[in-house]
């Protein structure tokens, strides 16, 4: 679910890079990723 939310933001990158970035973010504590995601919605 988190990956699905992040993909549209990262889809601006080259597709392969977006997939790698999402994979990396999913390895980080979800609370930290949610804070990052919320800060980008401003």
C-alpha positions in Angstrom: 0.0 0.0 0.0 2.8 2.4 0.9 4.6 1.5 -2.3 1.5 2.3 -4.3 1.3 5.7 -2.7 5.0 6.5 -3.4 5.0 5.3 -7.0 3.2 8.3 -8.5 5.7 10.7 -6.8 8.7 8.7 -8.0 7.3 7.9 -11.4 8.7 11.2 -12.6 12.1 9.5 -12.4 13.1 6.9 -15.0 10.9 3.8 -14.3 13.8 1.6 -13.2 15.0 4.3 -10.8 11.5 4.7 -9.4 11.2 1.0 -8.7 14.7 0.9 -7.0 13.8 4.0 -4.9 10.5 2.5 -3.7 12.4 -0.7 -2.8 14.8 1.3 -0.8 12.1 3.4 1.0 10.2 0.2 1.9 13.3 -1.0 3.8 13.2 2.1 5.9 11.0 2.4 9.1 7.5 3.0 7.8 7.0 5.9 10.3 9.9 7.7 8.8 8.6 7.2 5.2 5.2 8.4 6.2 6.7 11.6 7.7 8.6 12.1 4.4 5.5 11.4 2.3 3.4 13.9 4.4 6.0 16.6 4.1 5.9 16.2 0.3 2.1 16.8 0.2 2.5 20.4 1.4 
